[in-house]
Amino acid sequence: MNKQIRFIQVLTLAMAMLTIIPTLAIAEITFDVAGRASIIDEGVGAFVTVGVTCDSVFGNNNTLTINTLSLTQRSGDSVAWGVYRPAQTVINCDGITPKTFKFLITTKLKIFSSGPAIIQIAAQLFGSSGYDSGEFTKEIQLDLQ
């Protein structure tokens, strides 16, 4: 009988603690990358169009920081790789309006050529009451401009 009373006390305390702890908001970062990108300057760079929508669960003034945006393409026996890595691009998100950006990704070793490539994005969403991060990968087609 004594064990049942202790169990009920512990269960009551646990339930009370759960009501005090704030619910974690789950934000959503949605990327919409155009299926084609334009190669420029004889292959040393490519313009990629990226649409971004951020869920507004953290409040009205969310900011999305794109930490890394990279493009990888097989080039013969090696890889052409380029990156857009700003000091951090900050985008205000309202959860409703998609924002569209055109990023220039440059390469230094191998040049980009027409054909398939993989784009990868790593981003973080910050709001007044929370934080979320997201990653995105998609195959796109590179075309000469």
Helices and strands as residue ranges (DSSP letters): H 2-20, E 29-33, E 36-40, G 41-43, E 45-54, E 62-75, E 78-84, E 89-93, E 99-107, E 115-127, E 130-144
